[in-house]
């Protein structure tokens, strides 16, 4: 059994104290979200940029395999890779801006692109 306070009532928070505590918690959480949201967005953007680079490197390897198999480079849009046995799906796109990758015909390099 709980001990009774001097006045004979149990010690407890008043409704006003509970409301103020709830408001204070909501303000604190909102402030934390406002402060840390840019960091979360930056991390996601950086991860998508890294995935873009990995997809470009994957395409570069596929271009090399295509050239070894067929004795020539695919076209600059690399549509031949979709029709070949090398790629069983659609050509990967940049996850940041959904742009297609481009093959530079003189050098045989899949060109990187800027996201900003």
C-alpha positions, 0 to 999 in steps of 0.5 A: 500500500502506498504511503499517504501524504500529510494531507491524506492524499496520494502524491501524484502529478496534476493534470497541468503538470502532465500536459506541460510535460507532454508539450515539453516532450513534443517540442524536444522531439520536434527540435531533434527531428529538425536538427538531424533530418538534414544528416539523414537526407545527406546519408541517403543521397550519398548512398544513392550516389555510391550505388550510381557509381557501382552500376556504372562500373557494372555496365563497364564490365558488361561492355568489356564482356560484350566487346570480347564476345562480339569484337566491337563496342555496343552503341552509345545507349548500350541497348545491345546489352539487353538483347545479349546473354550478358544482361538478363534485365533492363539496363540499370539507371542512375538511382539518383536522377533515373538517367540512363548511362552513356557509352563514349564510343572513342574510349569505350568508357561508360561515362559518369554523370554529375547529380547536381 
